[in-house]
Amino acid sequence: MSSATYSPWMRRLHWIIALCVGIALLLIELKGWFPRGSATRRAVQWGHIQFGIAVLVLMAPRVLVRLRAATPPITPPSPPWQMVLSKLVHAALLLLTVGIPVLGVSMMFVSGKPWNLLGLALPTMTTPDSTLAHQLKEVHETCGNVLMWLAIAHVAAALYHHFVQRDDTLLRMAPGLRNRSR
């Protein structure tokens, strides 16, 4: 197997973003367990927003790091159809991890409801548009569900590569490994 891995920054950002996405998804699922208007429900919603904004903020350096560094080769190489599918899934994950938080921020902005980032008040439209906010919410939720299933497929594919195909796909992004390609 190859000893090439992604850069340490790429691996760190990958796993931090994966953790933030996972927590945001978990929080929004937990929100439904609490009564409307309750302090707990509002706190869970607040946490979802905080982790969603964190994903958006972290995606900027992740994209920059990704553009600067080449993708390490998979050893042994995967069949061409798997490489094409991998590129499509990664592109979709990238679009969703940027697009979903943008939709959420847009929804909060047009809703006119007060919201904040770690206590710092964020702007809202002076004339709220509840119809547009609802439409953005629907798209945000649908895309969130797509992201959840794509992330599950992404994890399943990594495990398939590791345990069935026995290549180094998973090891290239594994945390804690030194970049031995240098």
Contacts in CASP RR format, 6 or more apart in sequence:
PFRMAT RR
TARGET T0000
AUTHOR 0000-0000-0000
METHOD contacts of the structure
MODEL  1
MSSATYSPWMRRLHWIIALCVGIALLLIELKGWFPRGSATRRAVQWGHIQ
FGIAVLVLMAPRVLVRLRAATPPITPPSPPWQMVLSKLVHAALLLLTVGI
PVLGVSMMFVSGKPWNLLGLALPTMTTPDSTLAHQLKEVHETCGNVLMWL
AIAHVAAALYHHFVQRDDTLLRMAPGLRNRSR
1 75 0 8 1.000
1 76 0 8 1.000
1 167 0 8 1.000
1 168 0 8 1.000
1 171 0 8 1.000
2 72 0 8 1.000
2 73 0 8 1.000
2 74 0 8 1.000
2 75 0 8 1.000
2 168 0 8 1.000
2 172 0 8 1.000
2 181 0 8 1.000
3 180 0 8 1.000
3 181 0 8 1.000
4 72 0 8 1.000
4 73 0 8 1.000
4 75 0 8 1.000
4 168 0 8 1.000
4 172 0 8 1.000
4 180 0 8 1.000
4 181 0 8 1.000
5 11 0 8 1.000
5 72 0 8 1.000
5 171 0 8 1.000
5 172 0 8 1.000
5 173 0 8 1.000
5 174 0 8 1.000
5 177 0 8 1.000
5 178 0 8 1.000
5 179 0 8 1.000
5 180 0 8 1.000
5 181 0 8 1.000
6 14 0 8 1.000
6 69 0 8 1.000
6 71 0 8 1.000
6 72 0 8 1.000
6 172 0 8 1.000
6 173 0 8 1.000
6 179 0 8 1.000
7 65 0 8 1.000
7 69 0 8 1.000
7 179 0 8 1.000
8 178 0 8 1.000
8 179 0 8 1.000
9 61 0 8 1.000
9 65 0 8 1.000
10 62 0 8 1.000
10 65 0 8 1.000
10 66 0 8 1.000
10 69 0 8 1.000
10 173 0 8 1.000
11 173 0 8 1.000
11 174 0 8 1.000
11 175 0 8 1.000
11 176 0 8 1.000
11 177 0 8 1.000
12 175 0 8 1.000
13 58 0 8 1.000
13 61 0 8 1.000
13 62 0 8 1.000
13 65 0 8 1.000
14 62 0 8 1.000
14 173 0 8 1.000
15 175 0 8 1.000
16 58 0 8 1.000
17 55 0 8 1.000
17 58 0 8 1.000
17 59 0 8 1.000
17 62 0 8 1.000
17 97 0 8 1.000
18 151 0 8 1.000
20 51 0 8 1.000
20 52 0 8 1.000
20 54 0 8 1.000
20 55 0 8 1.000
20 58 0 8 1.000
21 51 0 8 1.000
21 52 0 8 1.000
21 55 0 8 1.000
21 97 0 8 1.000
21 147 0 8 1.000
21 151 0 8 1.000
22 51 0 8 1.000
22 151 0 8 1.000
23 51 0 8 1.000
24 47 0 8 1.000
24 48 0 8 1.000
24 51 0 8 1.000
24 52 0 8 1.000
24 55 0 8 1.000
25 144 0 8 1.000
25 147 0 8 1.000
25 148 0 8 1.000
27 44 0 8 1.000
27 45 0 8 1.000
27 47 0 8 1.000
27 48 0 8 1.000
27 51 0 8 1.000
28 44 0 8 1.000
28 45 0 8 1.000
28 48 0 8 1.000
30 44 0 8 1.000
31 41 0 8 1.000
31 44 0 8 1.000
31 45 0 8 1.000
31 48 0 8 1.000
32 41 0 8 1.000
34 40 0 8 1.000
34 41 0 8 1.000
34 44 0 8 1.000
35 41 0 8 1.000
46 116 0 8 1.000
49 104 0 8 1.000
49 108 0 8 1.000
49 115 0 8 1.000
49 117 0 8 1.000
50 117 0 8 1.000
50 118 0 8 1.000
52 100 0 8 1.000
52 101 0 8 1.000
52 104 0 8 1.000
53 101 0 8 1.000
53 105 0 8 1.000
53 117 0 8 1.000
55 97 0 8 1.000
55 100 0 8 1.000
55 101 0 8 1.000
56 98 0 8 1.000
56 101 0 8 1.000
56 102 0 8 1.000
56 105 0 8 1.000
59 94 0 8 1.000
59 97 0 8 1.000
59 98 0 8 1.000
59 101 0 8 1.000
63 94 0 8 1.000
63 98 0 8 1.000
72 172 0 8 1.000
72 181 0 8 1.000
74 161 0 8 1.000
74 167 0 8 1.000
74 168 0 8 1.000
74 169 0 8 1.000
74 172 0 8 1.000
75 167 0 8 1.000
75 168 0 8 1.000
76 167 0 8 1.000
78 86 0 8 1.000
78 161 0 8 1.000
78 165 0 8 1.000
78 167 0 8 1.000
78 169 0 8 1.000
86 157 0 8 1.000
89 150 0 8 1.000
89 153 0 8 1.000
89 154 0 8 1.000
89 157 0 8 1.000
92 146 0 8 1.000
92 150 0 8 1.000
93 147 0 8 1.000
93 150 0 8 1.000
93 151 0 8 1.000
93 154 0 8 1.000
96 143 0 8 1.000
96 144 0 8 1.000
96 146 0 8 1.000
96 147 0 8 1.000
96 150 0 8 1.000
97 147 0 8 1.000
99 143 0 8 1.000
100 140 0 8 1.000
100 143 0 8 1.000
100 144 0 8 1.000
100 147 0 8 1.000
103 136 0 8 1.000
103 139 0 8 1.000
103 140 0 8 1.000
103 143 0 8 1.000
104 136 0 8 1.000
104 137 0 8 1.000
104 140 0 8 1.000
106 136 0 8 1.000
107 133 0 8 1.000
107 136 0 8 1.000
107 137 0 8 1.000
107 140 0 8 1.000
108 115 0 8 1.000
108 122 0 8 1.000
108 124 0 8 1.000
109 122 0 8 1.000
109 123 0 8 1.000
109 124 0 8 1.000
109 125 0 8 1.000
110 124 0 8 1.000
110 125 0 8 1.000
110 128 0 8 1.000
110 129 0 8 1.000
110 132 0 8 1.000
110 133 0 8 1.000
110 136 0 8 1.000
111 124 0 8 1.000
111 125 0 8 1.000
111 128 0 8 1.000
111 130 0 8 1.000
111 133 0 8 1.000
112 124 0 8 1.000
112 125 0 8 1.000
112 128 0 8 1.000
112 133 0 8 1.000
113 124 0 8 1.000
113 128 0 8 1.000
114 121 0 8 1.000
114 124 0 8 1.000
115 121 0 8 1.000
115 122 0 8 1.000
115 124 0 8 1.000
116 122 0 8 1.000
157 169 0 8 1.000
158 169 0 8 1.000
158 170 0 8 1.000
158 173 0 8 1.000
159 170 0 8 1.000
161 167 0 8 1.000
161 169 0 8 1.000
161 170 0 8 1.000
162 169 0 8 1.000
162 170 0 8 1.000
162 171 0 8 1.000
171 177 0 8 1.000
END
